[in-house]
Amino acid sequence: MQDQELTQQIAGIAALDEPVRRDLYRYVVGRPHPVGRDEAAAAVGISRSLAAFHLDRLVEEDLLQTEFRRLSDRRGPGAGRPAKLYLRSSRQVEISLPPRSYELAARLFARTLDTLDDLAAIAELGEVAHEFGADVAARTLAASGQPPAPEARMRQAEDALAAAGYEPWMDDGGVIRLRNCPFHALAEEHRRLVCGMNLHLLEGVVEGLRLAGTEAILDPRPGLCCVALRPVQSRA
């Protein structure tokens, strides 16, 4: 890692060392839609002006980005200015001392599988990912101390996915969608391979938690992970 890049990564992490700013960042990236200053301020219990200061600081560090949009259907004179809204940026902040490059190793492994186009090896990757997802589910169940009620298992699925970095939330249709793909950089270069691995992993989670009536599906949408968990009965 070059000195300039190291300095930028440290600055990005240091920007989150301030507790209020960190709470604002967590709130914004945890919402399924861009967030305005009033909403963010109310969520963390601070004034609008203080929220604006910290949000704009996060934009300066490229941890958040902004867009402008009217929050009502009013148009024309008297409609007011478009609101300034905040959402997660595409920047990835990561630092390791001493330097490590596990992502590079993962890219080489993925490139090898893609180059070989070995169906048996790809199928084996799917089986390993499925087993890993089932292990995640088993650890989640063990941590609960007792078999959960069926309605609690969906919450446990969300907790397990959150712990793995997927940032899940349930939409109005009862579908668990994932704001983040922990393998985003790999998926950009090896979409078929990584999205397939993701699908098998989450199928393992569904099976391990015994989520009857729920299935993992490929449902790629802009800004979201390619996999979602949905009620089986919603299948069109």
C-alpha positions, 0 to 999 in steps of 0.5 A: 500500500502506497503512503498516500493510499495508507493516509487516505485509508487512515483518515477514513477510519479516523473520521468514524472515531467521533461517536456522534458521527459514527452513529450517524454513519451507522444509521444512514448505511442501515436504511434502505433509502437515502436519508435527509438531515432531519431524519438523521438528526431525530434518529440519533437525538441531535440538532439538525445543524450538528447532524448536517456538520457531521454528515457533510464531514462523512461526505468529505471523507467519501464515506457517504455521498449525496443526492438531491430530491424533493420529498413531496409530490409538490412541483412548481413555485412554492414547492421548495428546494430539493432536499439534500439526502445522504447514502453510502458511497462506493468507497471501500475502506480497509487497512491491515498492519502489516499489509495483507492481501487476502482479497488478491488471493481470493481474486486469483482463486476465482480467476483460476476457477473461471479460467478452468471453467471446471463444472465439478470444481464449481459444484464443489464450491457450491457444496462447501458454501452450503455447508458453511451457511449451515454451520453459521446457522448451527452456531446461531441456534447454539448461541440461543440456548434453546430451540427458537419458535418458528417466528423467531427463526427469521430474526435469527436469520437476520442476525446471522446475516448481519454478523456476516456483513450482509446488512439485511432488512425486511421489505414490505413484502416480507422479503429479506434483502441484503444491502451489502455483499461481503464479496462485492469486489469479487462479484464485480469481476466474477459475477456468475461464480460469486453470486452462485456461491452466495446463493448456496451459502444462504441456502445453507443458512435457510436449511440450517435454521429450518426456515420452513416456507422460506427460500434463497433466490437470485434477485439482483437489484442495483445497490443490493446483494444478488441474493434475497430470502423470500416466502415461498408463497410469493413466487410468481 
